[in-house]
């Protein structure tokens, strides 16, 4: 026996509301999954690596800051244009308290674009001219970069955190700041 038109219409109505609720719940689950993907897959979102260990070791960091002041060294990061018009590379000058270049140091740099903090690049810089260090660290995005410097010469250790701006077109002007 076939259902009457009224019974078929009533059956559609009773299936419509539960189906609508299931569809809305499914959209909610899909939306949450999309937000989780966006929150965890974006290079601009980053948590400071080993932040808890750094917080626990704050006394060591404060001692290093005092040692930096005693040494009087300064780090002057800049960008240098590459041959062939490729991405500019980092160049760093180390200057002592007497304004003379610091030569013979082992220099390690961690750099990242401030809009892409999860993409951190760490390299050792080699010395070219006395007190001038450079390495294969491509600054391939225009804008502000954070440069974390760690330099060691003999028993002297120096650290610095600086920001530099890489211009959008060419490398004519570089601004540096702490």
N, C-alpha and C positions, 0 to 999 in steps of 0.2 A: 504494500500500500504506500502511496506517495503522500508526502505532507501537503497540507493545504497551503495556499499562499500566505495566509495569516500566520500559520505555524512556521513557515520558512523565514518570514520576516522577523518573527519573534526570536528564532534561533540565531539569525544574523546579529540582532541587537544584543543578545546575551554573550556572543563571542566578541563583539566589538570592544566593549569596555575592558575585559581582561587583556585582550590583545593590545589595546592602547597603553595600558599600564605596563605590560611587558616591554613594549617598544620604548616607552619613556625611560624605564630602568636600564635598558640596553644602551640608549643614547648617553645616559649618565655614566655608565661604565666606560664607554668609548671615549667620552670627554675626559674622564679622569686618567685614562691610559695615555691620551694625547698630551695632557699636562705633565704627567710624570716623565714622558719622553722628552718634552721640551725643557723641563727643568734639569734633567740629568745629562742631556746630550749637547748642551750649549757650551762652547769654549769660553764664552764671556762670564760664565758662572764658575767660580773657583773658591775653594776653601784653602786657607794657608796651610801648606804642608807641615806636618808635625807641630801644629799650633800649640798643643798641650805641652809637649816637651820644651818648646821655646818659652812658654809661660813659666814652667817649673824652673828653667835655667835662666831666669831673668837676672839674677845676681851676676852671672857670667857675662851677660849682654851689657849690663851697666858697667862692669869692670872694663869691658872692651871699649865702650864709649869713652870712658875716662882715659884709657890708653891711647885712643885715637887723638884726643885733645893734647895729651903729653907729646906725642910724636909730632903733631902739627902738620901732618901730611894732608894733601888735598888731591882728590880725584876729579879730573875734568874730562867727562865723556863727550864725545862728538861723533859725527857721522862723516864718512868719507865716501865719495863717489867711486864706483868701480869702473874699470875699463869696459867698454861695450854697453854701457848704460844699464847694467843689471841693478839689483837691489843694493842700496848703500850698506856699508859695513861699519861696525863699531870701531872707533879709535879712542884710546884712553891715555891721558897724560897723568902721570903721578908727579906731584911737586912737593918738596919738603918744606919745612918751616922757614928755611933760608932762601926760598924761591928757586932752588936749584932742582933739576930733574932727579927723580929717584930711579936709578938704574939697577939692573941685576935682580929685580924682584920677580917672584912667581905670582902671576895675577890670574885669578879665576873670576869670571863674570857670569851672573845669571841675569837674563834680560827677558822681559815680556811686554807686549803691547798692552796698555791698560784696558783696552776693550776686549782682550783675549787673555785673561790672567791664567787660564788653564794651560796655555801653550807657552811653557817656560823653556828657555834654551840656555844651557850652561856650557861654557867653553873656557879653555885656558888661552890666554892671550900671550903672544910672543912679542919680544921687544924688537922694535925696528931701530929708530933713533934712540939715543939715551933718554929714558923716561917716557917714551911713547910706545904704547903697546897696542897691538891689533891682532885680530884673529878672524876666522871664518864664521862670523856671526852676522847673518843677513837680517837687516831691519827692513823687511819686505812690506810693511804697512805704514802709511803716513799717519802721523798723530803722535801721541805721547807714549813713551816707553819708560818703564822702570828698570833701572840698572842697579844691580846689587854687586858691589865690588868686594873682593877679598884678596888682599895683597900681603905677601910675606917676603921679607928680606932678612936673612939671618934669624935672629931671635925676635925681630920686630914684626908684629902682625897688625894690619890695618883693615878696617871695614868701612864701607860707605854705601848709602842708598841715595841714588840721584834719579832725577827724571830728565829726559831729553825729548825734544820734539823733532820728528823727522818730517820735513816738508813734503807736500803732496807732489810737487813737480820739481825735480832736480834737487840738488843739495847746495843751496846758496847760503842759508842762514840757519844756525843751530842755536837754540836757547837751552841753557842748562840751569837747573835749580835743585834745591834739596827737597 
